């Protein structure tokens, strides 16, 4: 299956623009089903990932709310049409759909949700604004016809969302049962957002520490869920933990054989054992080698680091979902990083989507090579991968896409320059 209709593929594209965000002076880049952020430390990769995560979460929240209103309106249309999907019903569906999407309530819900998410993720929104600048801006535009813009100042978040007219494709049958009609319309409604209708998952760095502290952290999240005021984790980390402990069960979709069965096949060999979500509430996962359970206290750092990510991949529907992962290569030997890159590409081939931030030349080059190989085999689209470089310059950080060659993939100049520096130092010392 080709990675069609994802964040950006083939006929679809997503453009991101930012000015004066964190350390970033100017950013203009596009997203693909597999997007890789590269660059030195403290150049804005994490804040960029966070803003993209918060926007998609806000879109997901708004669609979930609007679906209820849309369902009520469409139920009435079907009743008036004697529960049959006719041409008149189709026109009514399309009209109501656009009334909901272009209505003030949908836009207001999305803009309010994004503002609230910003306040949760950043203790002070002035942290978003580049030093000594008064304002910063962030915008995402999709070729399907929608655009989100936001301007941040010291005391205000000014958002706007616009969407073009949505057109519903005619069903293959003139008359279909009302339940099927509802599903078809819901699918058309959500597909109009080009992959941004799914609930995203952002997996922060420091996952080994979260694994070691899981019992305590899970307790804090559950106490908060039941109304206790605790000084537990907040922002992105809290969202991540809420998913892990099941505090947000609505985001877990019905399991899919094509995705969830593939995860063990990809990761068991990489990890050297069987890692599975734990049925015990005070443990995140179990890990067995040759049928023997490994105690958490003696697990390798690689197992602790990848464990939370593998758990989420096994517990939720992978197809169509987006995972934003900060430094997935942490604590991994270079050979394991190569295997991890191949796993990511295999998952994108079944419609998973990833935004990855890395400091590893092994992971970066392996992703590029694996993508070229799978594109030649017809498993993924050649234009379905994007590498975004965060370059530190005198004027500030500039963010641009790295050119892609269908034959050779990407050239990572920053990593190559660093390797040359190491080699030149060695030659100078021992020549």
TITOR-30930 format. One record per residue (C-alpha): residue in one letter; x, y, z negated; residue number from 1. Coordinates in steps of 0.2 Angstrom, whole numbers. Layout:
<nodes>
a  X  Y  Z  NUM
...
</nodes>
This chain:
<nodes>
x  0  0  0  1
x  7  17  5  2
x  8  30  -9  3
x  -6  41  0  4
x  -16  55  -8  5
x  -5  57  -23  6
x  2  74  -30  7
x  8  77  -12  8
x  10  65  2  9
x  8  65  21  10
x  -6  78  24  11
x  -6  85  7  12
x  7  96  -2  13
x  8  105  -18  14
x  18  121  -20  15
x  24  128  -37  16
x  30  146  -40  17
x  37  153  -56  18
x  46  170  -60  19
x  54  174  -77  20
x  49  158  -85  21
x  61  153  -99  22
x  78  154  -92  23
x  71  153  -74  24
x  72  169  -64  25
x  64  162  -48  26
x  57  145  -43  27
x  49  139  -27  28
x  47  121  -24  29
x  35  107  -19  30
x  30  91  -28  31
x  29  73  -21  32
x  23  57  -29  33
x  40  54  -35  34
x  48  71  -41  35
x  65  72  -49  36
x  72  87  -58  37
x  91  89  -59  38
x  102  102  -66  39
x  112  107  -82  40
x  106  108  -99  41
x  95  123  -104  42
x  90  128  -86  43
x  71  126  -88  44
x  68  108  -83  45
x  58  104  -99  46
x  48  120  -99  47
x  43  117  -81  48
x  38  100  -84  49
x  27  106  -99  50
x  18  119  -89  51
x  14  106  -76  52
x  8  94  -89  53
x  -3  107  -97  54
x  -11  112  -81  55
x  -15  94  -76  56
x  -22  90  -93  57
x  -33  106  -92  58
x  -40  101  -75  59
x  -43  84  -82  60
x  -53  91  -97  61
x  -63  102  -85  62
x  -68  89  -73  63
x  -73  77  -88  64
x  -84  91  -94  65
x  -91  95  -77  66
x  -95  77  -73  67
x  -108  77  -86  68
x  -117  92  -78  69
x  -115  85  -61  70
x  -122  68  -66  71
x  -138  76  -73  72
x  -141  86  -57  73
x  -138  72  -45  74
x  -149  60  -55  75
x  -163  73  -51  76
x  -159  73  -33  77
x  -160  54  -32  78
x  -176  54  -41  79
x  -184  66  -29  80
x  -177  56  -14  81
x  -184  40  -22  82
x  -167  34  -27  83
x  -161  32  -9  84
x  -146  40  -2  85
x  -153  50  13  86
x  -146  64  24  87
x  -156  76  13  88
x  -149  68  -3  89
x  -131  70  4  90
x  -134  88  8  91
x  -141  91  -9  92
x  -126  82  -17  93
x  -113  92  -7  94
x  -122  108  -12  95
x  -123  104  -31  96
x  -105  98  -30  97
x  -99  115  -24  98
x  -111  124  -36  99
x  -102  116  -50  100
x  -84  117  -44  101
x  -86  135  -38  102
x  -96  140  -53  103
x  -90  152  -67  104
x  -92  138  -80  105
x  -80  126  -72  106
x  -67  140  -69  107
x  -70  147  -87  108
x  -68  129  -95  109
x  -51  127  -85  110
x  -44  144  -89  111
x  -49  142  -108  112
x  -42  125  -109  113
x  -25  130  -102  114
x  -24  145  -114  115
x  -28  134  -128  116
x  -15  121  -123  117
x  -2  134  -121  118
x  -5  140  -139  119
x  -3  121  -145  120
x  13  118  -135  121
x  22  134  -139  122
x  22  141  -156  123
x  25  159  -148  124
x  20  162  -130  125
x  34  174  -129  126
x  45  159  -128  127
x  39  156  -111  128
x  45  173  -105  129
x  62  176  -99  130
x  73  186  -111  131
x  71  205  -109  132
x  57  203  -96  133
x  39  209  -100  134
x  29  196  -90  135
x  31  179  -82  136
x  21  170  -69  137
x  17  152  -65  138
x  6  146  -50  139
x  2  130  -42  140
x  -7  128  -25  141
x  -13  113  -16  142
x  -16  110  2  143
x  -34  104  -2  144
x  -38  121  -5  145
x  -37  125  -24  146
x  -25  137  -32  147
x  -21  141  -50  148
x  -12  157  -56  149
x  -6  162  -73  150
x  3  177  -80  151
x  10  177  -97  152
x  14  193  -107  153
x  19  195  -126  154
x  1  195  -131  155
x  -10  188  -117  156
x  -12  173  -105  157
x  -21  179  -89  158
x  -27  164  -79  159
x  -37  162  -63  160
x  -43  146  -53  161
x  -50  147  -35  162
x  -56  132  -25  163
x  -62  131  -7  164
x  -78  123  -1  165
x  -78  104  -4  166
x  -85  93  10  167
x  -92  76  6  168
x  -89  62  19  169
x  -104  53  25  170
x  -106  35  17  171
x  -105  20  29  172
x  -123  15  24  173
x  -138  27  26  174
x  -146  20  11  175
x  -136  14  -4  176
x  -141  11  -22  177
x  -141  26  -34  178
x  -127  20  -45  179
x  -116  17  -30  180
x  -121  35  -24  181
x  -116  42  -41  182
x  -99  33  -40  183
x  -96  39  -22  184
x  -99  57  -27  185
x  -89  56  -42  186
x  -75  49  -32  187
x  -76  63  -19  188
x  -77  76  -33  189
x  -61  70  -41  190
x  -52  67  -25  191
x  -54  85  -20  192
x  -41  89  -33  193
x  -28  78  -24  194
x  -22  68  -39  195
x  -23  81  -52  196
x  -40  75  -59  197
x  -31  61  -69  198
x  -26  62  -87  199
x  -7  65  -87  200
x  5  58  -99  201
x  21  67  -105  202
x  34  57  -113  203
x  47  67  -122  204
x  65  64  -126  205
x  70  56  -142  206
x  59  41  -140  207
x  71  29  -150  208
x  68  41  -165  209
x  49  40  -162  210
x  50  21  -162  211
x  60  20  -178  212
x  48  32  -186  213
x  32  26  -178  214
x  23  19  -194  215
x  25  36  -203  216
x  21  47  -187  217
x  6  36  -183  218
x  -1  38  -200  219
x  0  57  -199  220
x  -9  57  -182  221
x  -23  46  -189  222
x  -25  57  -205  223
x  -26  72  -194  224
x  -40  63  -184  225
x  -50  61  -199  226
x  -49  79  -205  227
x  -34  79  -216  228
x  -23  94  -215  229
x  -5  87  -213  230
x  11  95  -207  231
x  13  81  -194  232
x  19  83  -176  233
x  12  96  -164  234
x  11  100  -146  235
x  18  88  -133  236
x  24  76  -146  237
x  7  75  -154  238
x  -1  71  -138  239
x  11  57  -134  240
x  9  50  -151  241
x  -10  51  -150  242
x  -9  40  -135  243
x  2  28  -143  244
x  -9  25  -158  245
x  -25  25  -148  246
x  -31  41  -155  247
x  -37  46  -137  248
x  -44  29  -131  249
x  -54  38  -117  250
x  -38  40  -107  251
x  -35  21  -106  252
x  -43  15  -90  253
x  -49  -3  -87  254
x  -33  -14  -83  255
x  -29  -17  -65  256
x  -20  -33  -60  257
x  -10  -24  -46  258
x  -2  -12  -59  259
x  -2  -19  -76  260
x  4  -36  -70  261
x  18  -28  -61  262
x  25  -19  -76  263
x  31  -35  -85  264
x  38  -42  -69  265
x  48  -25  -67  266
x  54  -23  -85  267
x  56  -40  -93  268
x  72  -43  -83  269
x  78  -26  -86  270
x  76  -27  -105  271
x  81  -45  -106  272
x  66  -51  -115  273
x  47  -48  -116  274
x  41  -32  -123  275
x  22  -31  -126  276
x  10  -19  -135  277
x  8  -24  -153  278
x  -8  -30  -160  279
x  -3  -25  -177  280
x  -8  -6  -181  281
x  9  -2  -190  282
x  20  -8  -176  283
x  21  0  -158  284
x  27  -15  -149  285
x  34  -33  -151  286
x  50  -39  -142  287
x  54  -57  -139  288
x  70  -66  -132  289
x  68  -84  -128  290
x  52  -85  -138  291
x  61  -77  -154  292
x  54  -61  -160  293
x  67  -47  -163  294
x  66  -37  -179  295
x  64  -18  -175  296
x  79  -14  -186  297
x  91  -24  -175  298
x  83  -19  -158  299
x  95  -11  -146  300
x  94  8  -143  301
x  88  4  -125  302
x  73  -6  -131  303
x  68  7  -143  304
x  70  21  -130  305
x  61  12  -116  306
x  48  3  -127  307
x  35  18  -129  308
x  35  21  -110  309
x  33  2  -106  310
x  19  1  -119  311
x  9  15  -110  312
x  12  8  -93  313
x  5  -9  -99  314
x  -10  -1  -109  315
x  -17  10  -95  316
x  -21  10  -77  317
x  -5  15  -67  318
x  -13  18  -51  319
x  -15  36  -48  320
x  -9  42  -65  321
x  6  54  -67  322
x  19  51  -80  323
x  31  65  -84  324
x  47  58  -92  325
x  61  68  -100  326
x  78  59  -97  327
x  72  41  -94  328
x  90  35  -93  329
x  94  39  -111  330
x  104  25  -119  331
x  105  14  -103  332
x  120  7  -96  333
x  123  12  -77  334
x  117  -5  -71  335
x  101  -4  -81  336
x  98  14  -74  337
x  99  6  -56  338
x  86  -7  -61  339
x  75  7  -69  340
x  76  17  -53  341
x  70  2  -43  342
x  56  0  -55  343
x  50  18  -53  344
x  50  16  -34  345
x  40  0  -35  346
x  27  8  -46  347
x  25  23  -35  348
x  22  11  -21  349
x  6  6  -30  350
x  1  24  -32  351
x  9  28  -49  352
x  16  46  -49  353
x  31  52  -59  354
x  40  68  -63  355
x  57  64  -70  356
x  71  75  -77  357
x  88  67  -77  358
x  106  71  -81  359
x  112  54  -73  360
x  120  53  -56  361
x  117  34  -57  362
x  98  36  -59  363
x  97  50  -46  364
x  107  42  -33  365
x  98  25  -36  366
x  81  33  -34  367
x  86  41  -18  368
x  93  24  -11  369
x  79  14  -17  370
x  67  26  -9  371
x  76  25  8  372
x  75  6  7  373
x  57  5  3  374
x  52  18  16  375
x  61  8  29  376
x  51  -7  23  377
x  35  3  25  378
x  31  2  6  379
x  32  21  3  380
x  31  36  14  381
x  48  44  18  382
x  41  61  13  383
x  35  55  -3  384
x  50  60  -14  385
x  56  77  -20  386
x  72  82  -28  387
x  71  99  -37  388
x  88  107  -42  389
x  89  120  -56  390
x  104  130  -52  391
x  112  142  -64  392
x  117  159  -56  393
x  122  176  -62  394
x  105  182  -59  395
x  97  168  -69  396
x  91  150  -64  397
x  85  148  -47  398
x  74  132  -43  399
x  73  125  -25  400
x  71  108  -17  401
x  86  98  -11  402
x  85  93  7  403
x  80  75  11  404
x  88  65  25  405
x  77  50  30  406
x  93  40  34  407
x  104  44  19  408
x  92  51  6  409
x  98  65  -5  410
x  115  73  -8  411
x  118  78  -26  412
x  131  92  -25  413
x  131  96  -44  414
x  135  78  -49  415
x  148  76  -35  416
x  157  92  -40  417
x  157  86  -58  418
x  165  69  -52  419
x  178  79  -42  420
x  183  89  -58  421
x  185  73  -68  422
x  196  65  -53  423
x  206  81  -51  424
x  210  81  -70  425
x  215  63  -70  426
x  227  66  -55  427
x  234  82  -63  428
x  238  72  -79  429
x  245  56  -71  430
x  252  61  -54  431
</nodes>
